[in-house]
Amino acid sequence: MSKVCQRPPSRRPGAFPGLFFGAALLLAAAGPSDAQDPPAASVWMRLDPLPAEMPLTTRESFEGVPPRFVLMTDGSVFVGGRRELLRGRLDNREMQAMAGLLDAVRKSFGKAGPPPALTFGEGPATFRFSVLLGSPLQTLVMGPLPEEGAPTSAPLPDLIRTLAGFRHSSLRLFDPPQYAMMVREKTLAGGCRSAQGLPPISPSLSTEVVVSERVTRGFPTGAEMAQVCEGGKRFTVVFRPLIPGER
């Protein structure tokens, strides 16, 4: 899987390339600001891992894996691994650079438009790349990403590889105020935790439930499953970290 889950973020200054482009700053695209009531930040672009990208153990569920990369319109950036999220912030110059990279990607498509899938190699889809502002863009990444330093042939592969292994000096561990809780009727080896303090288990089986950080205390979060018992049945519970505004 991507190296972002294998070691802490780099603290070297300038870990994000400070490129200058003529693209307009994305913050302006979010609309005029109001000093008394600023508009809420929204997601600009994101890179989500798919199950084939991340081998899991029998005690893990992909339902709990956070997004690999999320950039918000206010410059907030979130980088996810197997369990946790890091949060940082890009300055205006870096946001301009990111806008320029995306502009180069769009221009590379020509009249054909974005491809529905980008093939790096053999194998199933490993990532989903999405741009949610302006002209929406979504493409699947097929096969494993090339190793760092390997040449790529177009702006889109370069951008996706950059986001998958994103580093920035501002990144710090993020404690999400909310999590998505998923419950499945399933038995794991070992004992059970009490379901006390959790939302009702049975209704939770069909949908995700957003819970506060307080509910997750004492439970693992991210990919790792916990086993709870209720009414003579065994269930697995997974808590996926949510970025602000995510549901």
SULVEN-V63915 format. One record per backbone hydrogen bond with DSSP energy under -0.5 kcal/mol. NH is the residue of the N-H (numbers start at 0). CO is the residue of the C=O. E is the energy in kcal/mol with one decimal. If there is no record, write none. Layout:
NH;CO;E  NH;CO;E
This chain:
4;1;-1.6  5;2;-1.9  6;2;-1.1  14;11;-1.0  18;16;-1.6  27;24;-1.2  28;24;-0.7  28;25;-1.0  29;25;-0.8  29;26;-0.8  30;27;-1.4  43;70;-3.2  44;70;-1.3  45;129;-2.4  46;68;-2.7  47;127;-2.6  49;125;-2.5  51;124;-0.6  52;49;-2.5  53;49;-0.5  53;50;-1.2  59;56;-1.5  60;222;-3.0  63;60;-1.5  64;61;-1.7  67;46;-1.5  68;46;-1.8  69;77;-2.2  70;44;-2.7  71;75;-3.1  72;41;-2.5  74;71;-1.7  76;87;-2.1  77;69;-2.8  78;85;-2.2  79;67;-1.3  80;83;-2.1  84;173;-0.5  85;78;-2.7  86;171;-3.4  87;76;-2.6  89;74;-2.6  94;90;-2.4  95;91;-2.2  96;92;-2.0  97;93;-2.3  98;94;-2.4  99;95;-2.2  100;96;-2.2  101;97;-2.3  102;98;-2.3  103;99;-2.3  104;100;-1.8  105;101;-2.5  106;102;-2.3  107;103;-1.6  108;104;-0.7  108;105;-1.0  109;105;-0.6  109;106;-0.8  111;108;-1.0  112;109;-0.8  117;139;-3.5  118;116;-0.5  119;117;-0.6  119;141;-3.1  120;141;-1.2  125;140;-3.2  126;140;-1.0  127;47;-2.2  128;138;-2.8  129;45;-2.7  130;136;-3.0  131;43;-3.1  132;43;-0.7  135;133;-0.8  136;130;-2.1  138;128;-2.3  139;115;-1.9  140;126;-2.7  141;117;-3.1  141;139;-0.6  142;123;-2.4  143;121;-0.5  149;146;-2.2  157;153;-1.7  158;154;-2.5  159;155;-2.5  160;156;-2.2  161;157;-1.9  162;158;-2.4  163;159;-2.3  164;160;-1.2  165;162;-1.3  170;167;-1.5  171;86;-2.2  173;84;-2.9  175;173;-0.8  178;210;-2.6  179;239;-2.5  180;178;-0.6  180;208;-3.5  181;237;-2.6  182;203;-0.8  183;235;-2.3  185;183;-1.1  185;233;-0.6  192;226;-2.9  194;228;-0.7  197;194;-2.0  203;199;-0.8  203;200;-0.6  204;200;-0.5  204;201;-1.6  205;202;-0.9  206;203;-0.8  208;180;-2.0  210;178;-2.9  212;176;-2.0  214;211;-1.1  215;211;-0.7  215;212;-0.8  216;212;-0.5  216;213;-1.0  218;215;-2.6  221;238;-3.4  222;81;-1.4  223;220;-0.6  224;58;-2.7  225;236;-2.1  227;234;-2.7  228;192;-1.9  229;232;-2.2  232;229;-1.8  234;227;-2.8  235;183;-3.0  236;225;-2.8  237;181;-2.4  239;179;-2.7  239;237;-0.5  240;63;-0.5  240;238;-0.5  241;177;-1.8  245;242;-2.3
